[in-house]
Amino acid sequence: MVTEEYDFWLFDLDGTLIDTEWGYTREVFDRVGDRLGRQFTDREAEILWHGLGGPRNPQLRQWGVDPEAFWPVFHDEEDPQRRAESTYLHTDAAAFMRRMQRRSVPVGVVTHCQEFLTRPVLDHLDIGDWFDTVVCCTEDLGWKPDPAPVAHAMAELGVDADHRGVLAGDGESDIGAAWNAGLDGIHVERHGPQRRGRCVLGDYRVDSFETLLSDVATDGGRQPD
């Protein structure tokens, strides 16, 4: 079983274990667009929300949007309580995490979601006790694929390079962070390569955590993000 191959597990949060109802996402981008004087299409909102185009700042610049202007407005328009109430847990992720709890291995989260949003979401879904550490990326700590947030999570879990670990996530940056930190990377494809516009490689590539409850063939090769 794949679950038995690793001494510790790290997970991305949004798009991997949980997701947000589209209505909330659309409302946020409508308000952000009003304030910036630049409306975002449904496709643009989807790409930015899920990181389908890879790193978000280059994508914003490609569209003529200044990231330094965008992000403060974006975070200001996010409502922690509304976000929490609009967030749901993927059923396959819930089943997988129950398996993790039975194994009693160290488990953590490394997420780009900011702490003022992450904590209300975890509380609302009542899943905070699933994790031994929750690391929210920041400018100071770094952003995936930078391995620094992963290393920080490992330190909090009390594990090091002598322990075999893995990071599971839905984005290129998750696999990049895993490999840069010396971990295996599991890509959980929630959208499909056609919607993403590319194929993300990983040590394992699945579209559901259910697949990981049985033997999975490795991809056969790695490609940096």
Secondary structure, DSSP 8 states (H G I E B T S, - for coil): -GGGS-SEEEE--BTTTEEE-HHHHHHHHHHHHHHHT----HHHHHHHHHTTTSSHHHHHHHTT--HHHHHHHHHHH--HHHHHHTEEE-HHHHHHHHHHHHHT--EEEEESS-HHHHHHHHHHHT-GGG-SEEEE-BTTTB-TTSSHHHHHHHHHHT--TTS-EEEEESSHHHHHHHHHTT-EEEEE-SS-HHHHTS----SEEESSGGGGGS-----S-----
